Amino acid sequence: MAVRVAETLAGGGALLVEAGTGVGKTFAYLVPALLSGRRIIISTGTRSLQDQLFGRDLPVVSAAIGRPVSVAMLKGRSNYLCLHRLDLAANEARFASREEASWFTRISLWAQATDSGDISEIEGVPEQARVWPQVTSTADNCLGSRCPLYEECHLVEARRRAMTADVVVVNHHLLLADMVLKEEGFGQLLPGADAVIVDEAHQLPETAVNFFGVSVGSRQLDGLATDTVAEGLKAGIPLSALEPLVDELGKANGQARIALSGRDGRLAWSEGGSAIDEATAKLAEAVTALAEAMRPLADQGPGPESLLRRADSLVSALAILNQPDDSERIRWFESFRRSFALHSTPVDVSRELGDKVRDQAGVWIFTSATLAVGDDFSHSADRLGMPEADTLQLDSPFDFQRQSMLYLPEGLPQPSAPDYTDSLLDSIESVLEASGGRAFLLFTSHRALRLAANRMREAGPPIGDFPLLVQGDEPRDQLLRQFRQLGNAVLLGTSSFWEGVDVRGDALEVVVIDKLPFASPGDPLMSARLDAIRAAGGRPFPEYQLPQAVIALKQGVGRLIRDHEDRGVVVICDPRIVGRSYGRVFLESLPAMPVTRRLDDVLAFFDADPSEATA
């Protein structure tokens, strides 16, 4: 892999690399990247991988090859304290509770001492605390170079460091913001680079959906209302001129929240009925009125000017959201307990994404443990908009024949059966007893997860003997920390635990997957993509649904063996993997594990001495 990356860096072009677990793909791209002497941007899927690259991997590789390099890590603006918004919050002094006021005091004291302004330095303030939006900025409310504290801005300083660094570590959201938005107020977000390396590249197309469309959310509207009052006070604008309009916006926002409540997940625009059209129209009316009121006041300082820009941007976005769908764009919405978001996005972002990649000068390296279906990269290459890219597939060096087993239980009903989750738990009871817990149970839906969690909480031995950790009860990192410490826990998770989770050693010896991870055809974006493939004369299932599910399954199975000494069993409960012809595609894409349908083989696997175990 290092050789191919070096050749691409020297010769130009784009390269897609699937590097199985244990290949060491991070070092394999870092070594040639640092030796090349070029300016490199590395984009990761998560902030935790950013931290690992910046704090551990880059220093190790730099020291090993004897080539000192200057490295900068750049996070999204919400990760940095905004001094202007800190002042606004101090002047307004509106906090929902004493606890929130206490957190604000702690942040204010830290603000006087910090050099970086990175809010991860602060301990004792919860990540979801409502005080954070009051002291950090967004692309909407940042004043940019008009800010009175621009020269002291922590984000500006972080970007200055990035401009002079040899290597800049970012995440996919930040990379796409630079490629697509070119945020105003700072010029180009990221420094010009000779090469861009995209790690966890399978995540990039879905992340890109957010950047090639327009979105309006209730929190965004709440922020505009709150900032209108705060910035108005700071600029000396009488509250009487703004409060009635802010109240109207708040009322329209609240009515929209009620109209769209009671639903979960991504939903087609039509699911909102006439209520969603009425809510969007009322929001547009309220935001337009506020924009017109701010227009003559915009010259009273950077704050009012920023508010007008934000209001005008929302007016434009709501106008797009009021337009009916066509063959290339689709409207959809998300509804949560206390918020909602309205979206209009392209059905397929691959063309725009590929164009943006080609617009950026330099070399592109895309890598992940899951980019191919069998040995075919066409699905991932097409989704990235890079069908012309070179490819390289490298299998994991782990000995899956010795270290693992794939168990496909017999006798389970079809996944659509009402008693499927109960039958699944019955089928794995003996497996969990043999492994002593130490298991991930990965579900394709929150509903199935909740059903399983409720039954397992009521269960007696053996399942009831193991500590039960359930996604949603606590933050993911905290659940993983407990899982590692307990050593015999059973953790139930959905999508966020299928990838990006690394548990090595004896704490994890079983990964159970409830169903083949086909995306819901009821998802509005999925439905629109399938319709577009049909309209173009294609076949949606083999061309899109099946490859997507195969890549997702490979991610889930990849949670089990993370080290040369790891050992365990993958249980795929879905009978379609052996009962349908497409099951072969899934099986041929997985690591070469011994496959069994007999529970006795699984029990024998756990009884065997690991040092003597053979396939």
Rosetta blueprint (number, residue, H / E / L):
1 M L
2 A H
3 V H
4 R H
5 V H
6 A H
7 E H
8 T H
9 L H
10 A H
11 G H
12 G L
13 G L
14 A E
15 L E
16 L E
17 V E
18 E E
19 A E
20 G L
21 T L
22 G L
23 V L
24 G L
25 K H
26 T H
27 F H
28 A H
29 Y H
30 L H
31 V H
32 P H
33 A H
34 L H
35 L H
36 S L
37 G L
38 R L
39 R L
40 I E
41 I E
42 I E
43 S E
44 T E
45 G L
46 T L
47 R H
48 S H
49 L H
50 Q H
51 D H
52 Q H
53 L H
54 F H
55 G H
56 R H
57 D H
58 L H
59 P H
60 V H
61 V H
62 S H
63 A H
64 A H
65 I H
66 G L
67 R L
68 P L
69 V L
70 S L
71 V E
72 A E
73 M E
74 L L
75 K L
76 G L
77 R H
78 S H
79 N H
80 Y E
81 L E
82 C L
83 L H
84 H H
85 R H
86 L H
87 D H
88 L H
89 A H
90 A H
91 N H
92 E H
93 A L
94 R L
95 F L
96 A L
97 S L
98 R H
99 E H
100 E H
101 A H
102 S H
103 W H
104 F H
105 T H
106 R H
107 I H
108 S H
109 L H
110 W H
111 A H
112 Q L
113 A L
114 T L
115 D L
116 S L
117 G L
118 D E
119 I H
120 S H
121 E H
122 I L
123 E L
124 G L
125 V L
126 P L
127 E L
128 Q L
129 A L
130 R L
131 V L
132 W H
133 P H
134 Q H
135 V H
136 T E
137 S L
138 T L
139 A L
140 D L
141 N L
142 C L
143 L L
144 G H
145 S H
146 R H
147 C L
148 P L
149 L L
150 Y H
151 E H
152 E H
153 C L
154 H H
155 L H
156 V H
157 E H
158 A H
159 R H
160 R H
161 R H
162 A H
163 M H
164 T H
165 A L
166 D L
167 V E
168 V E
169 V E
170 V E
171 N E
172 H H
173 H H
174 L H
175 L H
176 L H
177 A H
178 D H
179 M H
180 V H
181 L H
182 K L
183 E L
184 E L
185 G L
186 F L
187 G L
188 Q L
189 L L
190 L L
191 P L
192 G L
193 A L
194 D L
195 A E
196 V E
197 I E
198 V E
199 D E
200 E L
201 A H
202 H H
203 Q H
204 L H
205 P H
206 E H
207 T H
208 A H
209 V H
210 N H
211 F H
212 F L
213 G L
214 V E
215 S E
216 V E
217 G E
218 S H
219 R H
220 Q H
221 L H
222 D H
223 G H
224 L H
225 A H
226 T H
227 D H
228 T H
229 V H
230 A H
231 E H
232 G H
233 L H
234 K H
235 A H
236 G L
237 I L
238 P L
239 L H
240 S H
241 A H
242 L L
243 E H
244 P H
245 L H
246 V H
247 D H
248 E H
249 L H
250 G H
251 K H
252 A H
253 N H
254 G H
255 Q H
256 A H
257 R H
258 I H
259 A H
260 L L
261 S L
262 G L
263 R L
264 D L
265 G L
266 R E
267 L E
268 A E
269 W H
270 S H
271 E H
272 G H
273 G H
274 S H
275 A H
276 I H
277 D H
278 E H
279 A H
280 T H
281 A H
282 K H
283 L H
284 A H
285 E H
286 A H
287 V H
288 T H
289 A H
290 L H
291 A H
292 E H
293 A H
294 M H
295 R H
296 P H
297 L H
298 A H
299 D H
300 Q H
301 G L
302 P H
303 G H
304 P H
305 E H
306 S H
307 L H
308 L H
309 R H
310 R H
311 A H
312 D H
313 S H
314 L H
315 V H
316 S H
317 A H
318 L H
319 A H
320 I H
321 L H
322 N L
323 Q L
324 P L
325 D L
326 D L
327 S L
328 E L
329 R E
330 I E
331 R E
332 W E
333 F E
334 E E
335 S E
336 F L
337 R L
338 R L
339 S L
340 F E
341 A E
342 L E
343 H E
344 S E
345 T E
346 P E
347 V L
348 D L
349 V L
350 S H
351 R H
352 E H
353 L H
354 G H
355 D H
356 K H
357 V H
358 R H
359 D H
360 Q L
361 A L
362 G L
363 V E
364 W E
365 I E
366 F E
367 T E
368 S E
369 A L
370 T L
371 L L
372 A L
373 V E
374 G L
375 D L
376 D E
377 F L
378 S H
379 H H
380 S H
381 A H
382 D H
383 R H
384 L L
385 G L
386 M L
387 P L
388 E L
389 A L
390 D E
391 T E
392 L E
393 Q E
394 L E
395 D L
396 S L
397 P L
398 F L
399 D L
400 F H
401 Q H
402 R H
403 Q H
404 S E
405 M E
406 L E
407 Y E
408 L L
409 P L
410 E L
411 G L
412 L L
413 P L
414 Q L
415 P L
416 S L
417 A L
418 P L
419 D L
420 Y H
421 T H
422 D H
423 S H
424 L H
425 L H
426 D H
427 S H
428 I H
429 E H
430 S H
431 V H
432 L H
433 E H
434 A H
435 S H
436 G L
437 G L
438 R L
439 A E
440 F E
441 L E
442 L E
443 F L
444 T L
445 S L
446 H H
447 R H
448 A H
449 L H
450 R H
451 L H
452 A H
453 A H
454 N H
455 R H
456 M H
457 R H
458 E H
459 A L
460 G L
461 P L
462 P L
463 I H
464 G H
465 D H
466 F L
467 P L
468 L E
469 L E
470 V E
471 Q L
472 G L
473 D L
474 E L
475 P L
476 R H
477 D H
478 Q H
479 L H
480 L H
481 R H
482 Q H
483 F H
484 R H
485 Q H
486 L H
487 G L
488 N L
489 A L
490 V E
491 L E
492 L E
493 G E
494 T L
495 S H
496 S H
497 F H
498 W L
499 E L
500 G L
501 V L
502 D L
503 V L
504 R L
505 G L
506 D L
507 A L
508 L L
509 E L
510 V E
511 V E
512 V E
513 I E
514 D L
515 K L
516 L L
517 P L
518 F L
519 A L
520 S L
521 P L
522 G L
523 D L
524 P H
525 L H
526 M H
527 S H
528 A H
529 R H
530 L H
531 D H
532 A H
533 I H
534 R H
535 A H
536 A L
537 G L
538 G L
539 R L
540 P H
541 F H
542 P H
543 E H
544 Y H
545 Q H
546 L H
547 P H
548 Q H
549 A H
550 V H
551 I H
552 A H
553 L H
554 K H
555 Q H
556 G H
557 V H
558 G L
559 R L
560 L L
561 I L
562 R L
563 D L
564 H L
565 E L
566 D L
567 R L
568 G E
569 V E
570 V E
571 V E
572 I E
573 C L
574 D L
575 P L
576 R H
577 I H
578 V H
579 G H
580 R L
581 S L
582 Y L
583 G H
584 R H
585 V H
586 F H
587 L H
588 E H
589 S H
590 L L
591 P L
592 A L
593 M L
594 P L
595 V E
596 T E
597 R L
598 R L
599 L H
600 D H
601 D H
602 V H
603 L H
604 A H
605 F H
606 F H
607 D H
608 A L
609 D L
610 P L
611 S L
612 E L
613 A L
614 T L
615 A L
